[in-house]
């Protein structure tokens, strides 16, 4: 398994744009809201699979950073 930095950066960029677009909206589609909620949860679950490892791999560290950043961006989109 690899952490694709290029695709991750595209996702981050898209979420930032979405966050700006949603600031003027009073309603968010429930399907979109569900996806925004689930994205960081999926990354968190992938990160949790490394919990029993004594030495965290680069992938585990990348997942942890991604989880935190995606959670923050999702909150920005939903608020």
BAFI-3210 file (N, C-alpha, C; in Angstrom, 3 decimals, decimal comma, padded with zeros to 6 digits):
// residues 79
n [1|2|3|4|5|6|7|8|9|10|11|12|13|14|15|16|17|18|19|20|21|22|23|24|25|26|27|28|29|30|31|32|33|34|35|36|37|38|39|40|41|42|43|44|45|46|47|48|49|50|51|52|53|54|55|56|57|58|59|60|61|62|63|64|65|66|67|68|69|70|71|72|73|74|75|76|77|78|79]
n.u [000,843|000,526|000,962|-000,449|000,749|000,346|-002,368|-003,576|-002,979|-004,485|-007,045|-007,105|-006,922|-009,333|-011,189|-010,726|-011,589|-014,271|-015,063|-014,913|-016,921|-019,182|-019,555|-021,362|-023,734|-026,803|-027,724|-026,713|-026,342|-027,423|-026,116|-023,623|-022,737|-022,511|-020,422|-018,356|-018,123|-017,395|-014,921|-012,568|-012,940|-012,523|-009,795|-008,820|-009,501|-007,866|-005,407|-005,598|-005,230|-002,558|-001,995|-001,033|001,549|004,885|006,900|006,179|005,351|006,284|004,013|001,986|002,439|001,956|-000,753|-001,823|-001,306|-002,796|-005,372|-005,892|-005,737|-007,729|-009,976|-010,202|-010,652|-013,081|-014,750|-014,650|-016,002|-018,532|-019,387]
n.v [-001,163|002,206|005,682|008,053|010,945|012,944|012,584|012,910|015,597|016,786|016,125|017,567|020,184|020,315|020,001|022,340|024,269|023,494|024,002|026,805|027,384|026,375|028,062|030,102|028,816|027,664|025,173|021,810|019,080|015,903|013,560|014,477|015,571|013,224|011,898|013,734|013,430|010,743|010,436|011,305|009,429|006,941|007,123|007,339|004,803|003,223|004,114|003,227|000,538|000,149|000,271|-001,815|-002,094|-001,726|-000,073|002,662|002,882|004,774|005,077|004,803|007,102|009,053|008,572|009,302|012,086|012,835|012,093|013,925|016,383|016,067|015,728|018,252|019,816|018,727|019,475|022,242|022,416|021,552|023,390]
n.w [000,000|-000,828|-000,109|-001,928|-002,707|-004,616|-005,473|-002,995|-002,431|-004,453|-003,535|-001,101|-002,087|-003,539|-001,451|-000,012|-001,833|-002,008|000,633|000,681|-001,197|000,099|002,224|001,747|001,611|002,992|003,226|003,028|000,966|002,066|001,301|000,419|002,835|004,324|002,943|003,444|006,176|006,351|005,015|006,627|008,650|007,421|006,847|009,421|010,395|008,776|009,686|012,340|012,023|012,263|014,915|016,574|015,835|016,774|015,795|013,995|010,614|007,676|006,154|008,085|009,610|007,677|007,208|009,677|009,758|007,512|008,305|010,405|009,033|007,036|008,620|009,783|007,483|006,631|008,731|008,370|005,939|006,676|008,504]
ca.u [000,000|001,282|000,263|-000,272|000,810|-000,248|-003,826|-003,955|-002,938|-005,652|-008,195|-007,016|-007,253|-010,770|-011,932|-010,591|-012,497|-015,624|-015,299|-015,199|-018,216|-020,261|-019,710|-022,532|-024,906|-027,462|-028,131|-025,737|-026,945|-027,065|-025,138|-022,328|-022,372|-022,085|-019,087|-017,406|-017,939|-016,775|-013,543|-011,569|-013,145|-011,857|-008,355|-008,585|-009,553|-006,638|-004,331|-005,769|-004,733|-001,139|-001,879|-000,277|002,944|005,738|007,574|005,255|005,916|006,048|002,608|001,178|002,600|001,254|-002,184|-002,182|-001,335|-003,923|-006,594|-006,074|-006,007|-009,026|-011,012|-010,308|-011,283|-014,483|-015,443|-014,789|-017,051|-019,832|-019,772]
ca.v [000,000|003,451|006,941|008,813|012,356|013,752|012,491|013,487|017,050|017,154|016,032|018,699|021,374|020,258|020,240|023,758|024,970|023,159|024,725|028,198|027,420|026,059|029,121|030,917|027,941|027,373|023,768|020,901|017,803|014,919|012,630|015,159|015,646|011,882|011,672|014,580|012,833|009,419|010,455|011,215|008,195|005,849|007,287|007,010|003,344|002,695|004,429|002,376|-000,806|000,133|000,466|-002,887|-002,029|-000,984|000,965|003,194|003,027|006,071|005,069|005,062|008,517|009,826|008,412|010,094|013,487|012,996|011,999|015,186|017,451|015,826|015,983|019,704|020,323|018,297|020,344|023,537|022,290|021,322|024,467]
ca.w [000,000|-000,919|000,110|-003,147|-002,311|-005,688|-005,368|-001,710|-002,589|-005,257|-002,634|-000,181|-002,873|-003,830|-000,207|000,316|-002,744|-001,563|001,877|000,318|-001,872|001,030|003,229|001,425|001,549|004,272|003,153|002,422|000,618|003,094|000,732|000,484|004,255|004,732|002,392|004,170|007,497|006,232|004,504|007,697|009,420|006,702|007,036|010,823|010,513|008,159|010,633|013,521|011,733|012,621|016,366|017,227|015,387|017,700|015,012|012,996|009,280|007,036|005,757|009,286|009,953|006,644|007,454|010,852|009,344|006,591|009,097|011,122|008,070|006,403|009,616|009,889|006,256|006,632|009,691|007,692|004,919|007,302|009,435]
c.u [000,894|000,374|000,567|-000,381|000,148|-001,771|-004,330|-003,977|-004,096|-006,916|-008,235|-007,424|-008,763|-011,598|-011,847|-011,523|-013,940|-015,990|-015,649|-016,575|-019,374|-020,487|-020,969|-023,826|-025,498|-027,889|-027,032|-026,455|-026,493|-026,080|-023,734|-021,839|-021,866|-020,690|-018,032|-017,116|-017,141|-015,308|-012,517|-011,715|-012,462|-010,342|-007,977|-008,564|-008,317|-005,450|-004,396|-005,265|-003,249|-000,914|-001,018|001,188|003,750|006,453|006,631|005,975|005,637|004,586|001,710|001,258|001,889|-000,255|-002,641|-002,288|-002,527|-005,243|-006,889|-006,444|-007,375|-010,173|-011,253|-011,018|-012,755|-015,301|-015,650|-015,902|-018,430|-020,267|-020,050]
c.v [001,233|004,633|007,818|010,305|013,251|013,754|013,086|015,014|017,562|017,121|017,228|019,983|021,425|020,538|021,697|024,601|024,733|023,911|026,184|028,327|027,218|027,143|029,951|030,093|027,730|025,907|022,976|019,581|016,730|013,873|013,209|015,234|014,296|011,569|012,478|014,023|011,540|009,453|010,396|009,942|007,001|005,917|006,946|005,504|002,694|002,934|003,502|000,954|-000,955|000,229|-000,595|-002,916|-001,193|000,163|001,413|003,374|004,435|006,187|005,389|006,523|009,411|009,746|009,245|011,581|013,759|012,990|013,332|016,303|017,284|016,073|017,489|020,287|019,923|019,162|021,732|023,508|022,206|022,457|025,760]
c.w [000,000|-000,612|-001,094|-002,829|-003,356|-005,586|-004,060|-001,809|-003,442|-004,399|-001,684|-000,897|-003,157|-002,587|000,229|-000,556|-002,320|-000,286|001,597|-000,335|-000,898|002,081|002,994|001,360|002,938|004,338|002,468|002,175|001,607|002,581|000,777|001,924|004,749|004,213|003,149|005,557|007,403|005,806|005,634|008,533|008,746|006,894|008,477|011,028|009,899|009,088|011,849|013,275|012,056|014,126|017,054|016,812|016,360|017,002|013,905|011,665|008,758|006,605|006,947|009,687|008,949|006,846|008,644|010,497|008,436|007,354|009,780|010,152|007,412|007,363|009,744|008,661|006,188|007,565|009,055|006,651|005,542|008,223|008,710]
res [x|x|x|x|x|x|x|x|x|x|x|x|x|x|x|x|x|x|x|x|x|x|x|x|x|x|x|x|x|x|x|x|x|x|x|x|x|x|x|x|x|x|x|x|x|x|x|x|x|x|x|x|x|x|x|x|x|x|x|x|x|x|x|x|x|x|x|x|x|x|x|x|x|x|x|x|x|x|x]
***
